[in-house]
Amino acid sequence: MATEVIPIRDGEFQAQVLEATTPVLVYVWADWCGPCRLMAPLVDKAAQGWAGRLKVVKMHVDENPELARLYQVEGIPTLLLFREGQLLASSEGLGTKPAEFLTAHL
C-alpha cells in the first residue's frame, strides 16, 4: 500500500475508493485554499503513519465537482473516510487533524 497521497479524479473514485479492499481517506482540497495548505502536511503524515492499513487519496474540489456534490462537501479542507464502499465519517475544516480523525473512526 502506498505511503503517499494519491491524486484521483471523479472518474477514478469508484475503483480507487468504493472498490478498495482497505479503508480509504479522501482529502478534498483546493490550491487556492489557505487552510488546505496547512492540512496537506498532516495528510501526508497520516498516509505514512497508516501505510499498509489505509489508502489516502486527494481530490481537488474545483476539478472534481461530482464528488463534492455527491458527498455534500460545502467547505474545504474536508476529510471523508470510507470502508467497504461506505462513508464512515467526514470532517470539514482544520478542527480535526487527520491522525485524530482516523484514530477515532478506525
FENSUL-V248291 format. One record per residue. N is the residue number from 1. PHI is phi in degrees with one decimal (none if undefined). Layout:
n:phi
N:PHI
N:PHI
//
This chain:
n:phi
1:none
2:-67.4
3:-99.7
4:-114.3
5:-84.1
6:-98.2
7:-73.1
8:-134.1
9:-120.1
10:-46.6
11:-66.5
12:-98.5
13:-59.3
14:-56.3
15:-71.6
16:-78.4
17:-114.6
18:-68.7
19:-99.8
20:-65.5
21:-88.9
22:-122.1
23:-59.1
24:-131.4
25:-98.2
26:-104.9
27:-102.4
28:-99.5
29:-147.7
30:-150.1
31:-70.0
32:-85.8
33:-92.9
34:-58.9
35:-59.1
36:-65.1
37:-65.1
38:-74.4
39:-76.7
40:-51.8
41:-63.4
42:-70.6
43:-68.4
44:-58.9
45:-64.8
46:-63.9
47:-60.7
48:-71.4
49:-68.7
50:-105.0
51:-54.7
52:89.9
53:-118.1
54:-156.1
55:-101.2
56:-119.7
57:-125.1
58:-131.6
59:-132.0
60:-74.1
61:-61.2
62:-73.7
63:-87.9
64:-135.7
65:-68.1
66:-63.5
67:-61.6
68:-59.2
69:-69.3
70:-61.6
71:-103.8
72:52.4
73:-76.1
74:-108.4
75:-148.3
76:-133.2
77:-70.9
78:-128.3
79:-111.1
80:-123.4
81:-112.1
82:-118.4
83:-142.7
84:51.6
85:79.8
86:-113.7
87:-73.5
88:-90.6
89:-161.6
90:-143.3
91:-148.2
92:-116.9
93:90.5
94:-87.3
95:-59.9
96:-120.1
97:-75.7
98:-53.5
99:-62.5
100:-66.1
101:-59.7
102:-67.2
103:-61.5
104:-70.2
105:-114.8
106:-115.8
//
